[in-house]
Amino acid sequence: ETLTWDARLNALWPEVVTLADERGLGDSLLAAQQAWLGYRDANCAHVAATAATQGGEAAWAEQACLSDMTAERVIDFRVLLAG
């Protein structure tokens, strides 16, 4: 499922960049996306570590977190593009 949401995010990215560039916001969008990716990855690593200390499946928890957070980002981008 994570790969599906990643593919959707990557498919929307050119449209989001175009919109941001038209508004003079391309650089800030790129900085925000890079920061979001770092946050997503760090947050999901933390979720996995927490699951592992509580007897849960770390890999599953991390993948579920990555999928959920990426899905939320896709929705954010769709709302942005819908205007």
Solvent accessible surface area in square Angstrom, and as a share of the most:
residue,aa,sasa,rsa
1,E,152,0.68
2,T,18,0.11
3,L,147,0.73
4,T,64,0.37
5,W,39,0.14
6,D,40,0.21
7,A,60,0.47
8,R,94,0.34
9,L,11,0.06
10,N,102,0.52
11,A,71,0.55
12,L,25,0.12
13,W,63,0.22
14,P,78,0.49
15,E,96,0.43
16,V,0,0.00
17,V,45,0.26
18,T,74,0.43
19,L,33,0.16
20,A,10,0.08
21,D,84,0.43
22,E,131,0.59
23,R,136,0.49
24,G,67,0.65
25,L,90,0.45
26,G,18,0.18
27,D,129,0.67
28,S,66,0.42
29,L,23,0.12
30,L,91,0.45
31,A,58,0.45
32,A,51,0.40
33,Q,13,0.06
34,Q,110,0.49
35,A,68,0.52
36,W,37,0.13
37,L,64,0.32
38,G,43,0.41
39,Y,128,0.49
40,R,28,0.10
41,D,68,0.35
42,A,63,0.49
43,N,42,0.22
44,C,0,0.00
45,A,51,0.39
46,H,120,0.53
47,V,51,0.29
48,A,11,0.08
49,A,55,0.43
50,T,48,0.28
51,A,18,0.14
52,A,56,0.43
53,T,116,0.68
54,Q,140,0.62
55,G,74,0.71
56,G,40,0.39
57,E,110,0.49
58,A,34,0.26
59,A,61,0.48
60,W,176,0.62
61,A,10,0.08
62,E,55,0.25
63,Q,91,0.41
64,A,30,0.24
65,C,16,0.09
66,L,26,0.13
67,S,8,0.05
68,D,87,0.45
69,M,26,0.12
70,T,0,0.00
71,A,15,0.12
72,E,106,0.48
73,R,38,0.14
74,V,0,0.00
75,I,93,0.47
76,D,79,0.41
77,F,8,0.03
78,R,114,0.42
79,V,101,0.58
80,L,70,0.35
81,L,54,0.27
82,A,89,0.69
83,G,96,0.93
